[in-house]
Amino acid sequence: MTVSFHLSPEQEQLKLGARQFAGEHLRPLAAEVRKEHDPLSRALLARPVFEKAVAAGFLKGLIPAPFGGAGGGGVEACILIEEWACYSPDFVISLAGPLIALAPVYEAGTPEQIQRFVAPFLAGHGAPVAAMAFSEPEGTANFAAPPPAEGLRTTAVPDGDWWVVNGRKAWASHLAGWDGNGPDVMTIVCRTPDGVSLIVAEREHLAGHIEVEEHYDLAGLRGCLTSRIRLRDVRVPRSNMLGAEGQGVQLTYNAFWASGASIAIFAVAAMRQAFDVAYRYALTEKRGGAVPIIEHQSVADVLADAKGRIEAVRLLAWRALDAVIAQDPAGPELALHAKIFGSETGVEVISRLMNVVGVKAYDSNFPLMAYLSEALAYPVIEGSNTGIRRRQLQDLFRTPGYNPLSASGMA
Ligand SMILES: Cc1cc2nc3c(=O)[nH]c(=O)nc-3n(C[C@H](O)[C@H](O)[C@H](O)COP(=O)(O)OP(=O)(O)OC[C@H]3O[C@@H](n4cnc5c(N)ncnc54)[C@H](O)[C@@H]3O)c2cc1C
């Protein structure tokens, strides 16, 4: 582990490039998304910007270098996410589908599978999307629970050279693709005769076999295309299974480490923006008093506590995502702390910053409510803190030989 708290010249350049792209494209996109009421129309607004991001090489930056991409380390990922998520976290979540859906491909795919499934995301043009089809409408936290628990409901049944997949999936971005015929790649977590397994369906297998039941109308992250769908008789070649049959539980958990850790930096982006609004307000508004409200100690204290928490979560996010991407054994534990602590701190900090502004903050045309709505998503997405993420920490703490100092490197 190298500890450095200074951005390298390349990281500075990445920050400025990402900031410029965000200012030029994501800020106006977010304004358009805010005005559109229909969830599908709203999500489709992102497509032209998506194509620009792909052409500019940002999607390749999400694919690790050993698999043909230009992916850097965890700190680089955090810099990009923070700069973009300040304006449009929904856009980042939409673009970052391959981060989750392709993780099990890298981990367990054959060289031929890796080449085939990663290819659309290396092309450098168009708007390729990937979905990690894990969540189900009737609940997912207990997907690995043995009978009598219901567990996972989506099934894949062997039929000669094919798997025939049936079931309902929900929440994952781009389950239906841009046009209802599916994403370029869908990694399906499903039940096969020998346990939970992962099967990759490509667009040619999905087209005509997806029934969209609903596009969710989210409170925040409103540009995300999250839907509830039914997969009907999706026929996928037997050779599209990742790893061994029954390996799906561990592959699924592993797929969500990077995205889980990244939630902390999404929370930082929302807090950073909310702090900026509340801080300016405190510096300039007197609210009928004799001095700007920052002169009142109670107001300054809220700002002080908020700023400290933002800095702490940012550092934790950098450390966690760096460890996950470098495949450091500390990665999973740090990712869990980043996910849980980062997301819950985001909600707490923005709620308290609303008290600095007062009642005006509750007007949805004043920018704070939008950041709070985004932040409220973070404890429940990418594996809810209560149902999944704290359970994973509980399992870790119960592992024989667990050393509480290992994650920090201080053992
Ligand atoms: C914008 C967005 C993007 C998303 N992207 C994806 C994606 O790419 N792929 C994907 O598959 N999903 C995605 N999701 C869904 C997300 O990952 C959810 O966290 C996941 O579906 C699990 O939900 P849950 O934990 O609430 O599970 P549920 O099973 O619905 O559980 C509900 C609640 O019940 C309680 N509970 C249930 N079981 C237990 C237990 N054993 N112990 C303690 N408490 C329990 C908990 O309070 C839990 O929160 C996304 C969601 C959003 C909003």
The ligand as an SDF file (V2000), in Angstrom:
LIG
                    3D

 53 58  0  0  0  0  0  0  0  0999 V2000
  -30.7270    3.5520   -8.7970 C   0  0  0  0  0  0  0  0  0  0  0  0
  -30.6710    2.1210   -8.3970 C   0  0  0  0  0  0  0  0  0  0  0  0
  -29.7640    1.2790   -9.0070 C   0  0  0  0  0  0  0  0  0  0  0  0
  -29.7030   -0.0620   -8.6580 C   0  0  0  0  0  0  0  0  0  0  0  0
  -28.8520   -0.8720   -9.3270 N   0  0  0  0  0  0  0  0  0  0  0  0
  -28.9440   -2.2040   -9.1650 C   0  0  0  0  0  0  0  0  0  0  0  0
  -28.2100   -3.0880   -9.9930 C   0  0  0  0  0  0  0  0  0  0  0  0
  -27.4330   -2.6760  -10.8550 O   0  0  0  0  0  0  0  0  0  0  0  0
  -28.4270   -4.4210   -9.8560 N   0  0  0  0  0  0  0  0  0  0  0  0
  -29.2910   -4.9190   -8.9510 C   0  0  0  0  0  0  0  0  0  0  0  0
  -29.4930   -6.1230   -8.9240 O   0  0  0  0  0  0  0  0  0  0  0  0
  -29.9720   -4.1040   -8.0850 N   0  0  0  0  0  0  0  0  0  0  0  0
  -29.8300   -2.7700   -8.1910 C   0  0  0  0  0  0  0  0  0  0  0  0
  -30.5490   -1.9460   -7.3560 N   0  0  0  0  0  0  0  0  0  0  0  0
  -31.2900   -2.5230   -6.1960 C   0  0  0  0  0  0  0  0  0  0  0  0
  -30.4400   -2.4770   -4.8790 C   0  0  0  0  0  0  0  0  0  0  0  0
  -29.1700   -3.0530   -5.0260 O   0  0  0  0  0  0  0  0  0  0  0  0
  -31.0660   -3.1190   -3.6360 C   0  0  0  0  0  0  0  0  0  0  0  0
  -30.2060   -2.8420   -2.5900 O   0  0  0  0  0  0  0  0  0  0  0  0
  -31.2460   -4.6300   -3.6760 C   0  0  0  0  0  0  0  0  0  0  0  0
  -32.3400   -4.9050   -4.5200 O   0  0  0  0  0  0  0  0  0  0  0  0
  -31.5510   -5.2210   -2.3340 C   0  0  0  0  0  0  0  0  0  0  0  0
  -32.6490   -4.5760   -1.7710 O   0  0  0  0  0  0  0  0  0  0  0  0
  -33.0040   -4.7800   -0.2420 P   0  0  0  0  0  0  0  0  0  0  0  0
  -31.7690   -5.0240    0.5200 O   0  0  0  0  0  0  0  0  0  0  0  0
  -33.8690   -3.6620    0.1280 O   0  0  0  0  0  0  0  0  0  0  0  0
  -33.7130   -6.2250   -0.2700 O   0  0  0  0  0  0  0  0  0  0  0  0
  -35.1110   -6.7690    0.1710 P   0  0  0  0  0  0  0  0  0  0  0  0
  -34.9670   -8.2320    0.0470 O   0  0  0  0  0  0  0  0  0  0  0  0
  -36.2090   -6.1140   -0.5850 O   0  0  0  0  0  0  0  0  0  0  0  0
  -35.2090   -6.4190    1.7110 O   0  0  0  0  0  0  0  0  0  0  0  0
  -35.9940   -5.3200    2.1930 C   0  0  0  0  0  0  0  0  0  0  0  0
  -35.6440   -5.0170    3.6390 C   0  0  0  0  0  0  0  0  0  0  0  0
  -36.0200   -6.1180    4.4920 O   0  0  0  0  0  0  0  0  0  0  0  0
  -35.1120   -6.2290    5.5810 C   0  0  0  0  0  0  0  0  0  0  0  0
  -34.4560   -7.5620    5.5000 N   0  0  0  0  0  0  0  0  0  0  0  0
  -34.6780   -8.5320    4.5910 C   0  0  0  0  0  0  0  0  0  0  0  0
  -33.9510   -9.6090    4.8400 N   0  0  0  0  0  0  0  0  0  0  0  0
  -33.2240   -9.3370    5.9400 C   0  0  0  0  0  0  0  0  0  0  0  0
  -32.2490  -10.0630    6.6810 C   0  0  0  0  0  0  0  0  0  0  0  0
  -31.8890  -11.2950    6.3570 N   0  0  0  0  0  0  0  0  0  0  0  0
  -31.6770   -9.4450    7.7420 N   0  0  0  0  0  0  0  0  0  0  0  0
  -32.0260   -8.1950    8.0930 C   0  0  0  0  0  0  0  0  0  0  0  0
  -32.9390   -7.4590    7.4290 N   0  0  0  0  0  0  0  0  0  0  0  0
  -33.5450   -8.0330    6.3610 C   0  0  0  0  0  0  0  0  0  0  0  0
  -34.1060   -5.0910    5.4240 C   0  0  0  0  0  0  0  0  0  0  0  0
  -34.5430   -3.9870    6.1850 O   0  0  0  0  0  0  0  0  0  0  0  0
  -34.1600   -4.7990    3.9290 C   0  0  0  0  0  0  0  0  0  0  0  0
  -33.7190   -3.4820    3.6170 O   0  0  0  0  0  0  0  0  0  0  0  0
  -30.5880   -0.5820   -7.6570 C   0  0  0  0  0  0  0  0  0  0  0  0
  -31.4780    0.2690   -7.0150 C   0  0  0  0  0  0  0  0  0  0  0  0
  -31.5300    1.6100   -7.3880 C   0  0  0  0  0  0  0  0  0  0  0  0
  -32.5300    2.4940   -6.6960 C   0  0  0  0  0  0  0  0  0  0  0  0
  1  2  1  0
  2  3  1  0
  2 52  2  0
  3  4  2  0
  4  5  1  0
  4 50  1  0
  5  6  2  0
  6  7  1  0
  6 13  1  0
  7  8  2  0
  7  9  1  0
  9 10  1  0
 10 11  2  0
 10 12  1  0
 12 13  2  0
 13 14  1  0
 14 15  1  0
 14 50  1  0
 15 16  1  0
 16 17  1  0
 16 18  1  0
 18 19  1  0
 18 20  1  0
 20 21  1  0
 20 22  1  0
 22 23  1  0
 23 24  1  0
 24 25  2  0
 24 26  1  0
 24 27  1  0
 27 28  1  0
 28 29  2  0
 28 30  1  0
 28 31  1  0
 31 32  1  0
 32 33  1  0
 33 34  1  0
 33 48  1  0
 34 35  1  0
 35 36  1  0
 35 46  1  0
 36 37  1  0
 36 45  1  0
 37 38  2  0
 38 39  1  0
 39 40  1  0
 39 45  2  0
 40 41  1  0
 40 42  2  0
 42 43  1  0
 43 44  2  0
 44 45  1  0
 46 47  1  0
 46 48  1  0
 48 49  1  0
 50 51  2  0
 51 52  1  0
 52 53  1  0
M  END
$$$$
